[in-house]
Amino acid sequence: MDDIPETNPFSEVPIEVTISVGRARPLVRDLLRLSKDAVLQLDRRVDDPVDLYIGDRLIARGELTELDGEHAGQLAVRLTEVANLRGGL
């Protein structure tokens, strides 16, 4: 990302990245029964990679990690795969 020219007018625009940790597919009747402390099982395991999306476009994969130091306890993603974004988002 260091090779993006500073003169690019879009380089300072913030963009939302969605991190997907998994999906659940409960039946409607089970969804209607959910209450506080209910557990909704996902289709992934704790150590499985997470997917990073901008809109509907998959841009990267990574693993969840917890930051140390000044940001101790903050959840973060360590990227393990990154899509080629040269053609744009």
Secondary structure as the mmCIF struct_conf table of DSSP 4:
data_model
#
loop_
_struct_conf.conf_type_id
_struct_conf.id
_struct_conf.beg_label_comp_id
_struct_conf.beg_label_asym_id
_struct_conf.beg_label_seq_id
_struct_conf.end_label_comp_id
_struct_conf.end_label_asym_id
_struct_conf.end_label_seq_id
TURN_TY1_P TURN_TY1_P1 ASP A 2 ASP A 3
BEND BEND1 ILE A 4 ILE A 4
TURN_TY1_P TURN_TY1_P2 GLU A 6 THR A 7
TURN_TY1_P TURN_TY1_P3 PRO A 9 GLU A 12
STRN STRN1 THR A 18 SER A 20
HELX_RH_AL_P HELX_RH_AL_P1 VAL A 28 LEU A 32
TURN_TY1_P TURN_TY1_P4 ARG A 33 ARG A 33
TURN_TY1_P TURN_TY1_P5 LYS A 36 ASP A 37
BEND BEND2 ASP A 43 ARG A 44
TURN_TY1_P TURN_TY1_P6 VAL A 46 ASP A 47
BEND BEND3 ASP A 48 ASP A 48
STRN STRN2 VAL A 50 ILE A 54
TURN_TY1_P TURN_TY1_P7 GLY A 55 ASP A 56
STRN STRN3 ARG A 57 GLU A 66
HELX_RH_3T_P HELX_RH_3T_P1 GLY A 69 HIS A 71
TURN_TY1_P TURN_TY1_P8 ALA A 72 GLY A 73
STRN STRN4 LEU A 75 VAL A 82
TURN_TY1_P TURN_TY1_P9 ARG A 86 GLY A 87
#
